[in-house]
Amino acid sequence: MEETIRIKGLSKSYDGKKVIENLSFSVAAGEVYGLLGANGAGKSTTIECVLGTRKADSGSARILGLDPWKDRKRLFEQVGVQFQEVNYPDKIRVKELCEETACLYKHPAAYEKLLQKFGLTDKRNAFVNELSGGQKQKLFIVLALIPNPKVVFMDELTTGLDTKARRGVWKSLQELKEQGLTIFLSSHFMDEVEILCDRIGILKDGGFVFEGTMQEAVGLSPYEKLEDAYLWFTGEEETDNE
């Protein structure tokens, strides 16, 4: 199967402290890959180094065969990104932000359709700072999809969304996956991972403690549920003494 993302030996330190160390993995075209781990495990740093928004100390990253540093312009014409924390001017309207984003790309997706898909049509004239946390999160997903990307990176996808909104986002992403979109997802939510992901990598202290399918993760653990298996791999499971 065609590879969309190929990472070899990726490492990054801050002030002498290793955040990620010697990470290697690949993601196939049309696959949903979930990067899991506790806060501080290195998920966001991994995504930033893969995208080239942060310089790795060593190792290599290729997305669609392109180097995120050397081929930045060509790469970001084909890649969408939803970062966990984003800041925009207070007095910019949803529609204006979508139009500005669309202007950056040769063949953008129709943002009005995306706003409708994610339940934001009635907020198109609202200022971004007037949106609720959940509405902002959905807007950031829309902005990541405006480039009409072949690959999209999503960092903590549904933080701040209620149950109905989360399920709506999952359904929309499943439809996009069926159309061939490759999705790289970091998440804390095991129900989300079970619904969306084909394979997962579990980070602990900057390295993989597991990589494979969810069925394999459960099979290698002493548990029957992914959430319990995840906590076992990360060493966070409760004990009888607690």
Buried (B, 14 or more C-beta within 10 A) or exposed (E): EEBBBBBBEBBBBEEEEBBBBBBEBBBBBBBBBBBBBBEEBBBBBBBBBBBBEBEBBEBBBBBBEBBBEEBBEEBBBBBBBBBBEBEBEEEEBBBBBBEEBBEEBEEBBEBEEBBBBBBBEEBBEBBBEEBEEBBBBBBBBBBBBBBBBBBBBBBBBBBBBEEEBBBBBBEBBEEBBEEEBBBBBBBBBBBBBBBBBBBBBBBBBBBBBBBBEBEBBBEEBEBEEBBBBBBBBBEEBEEEEE
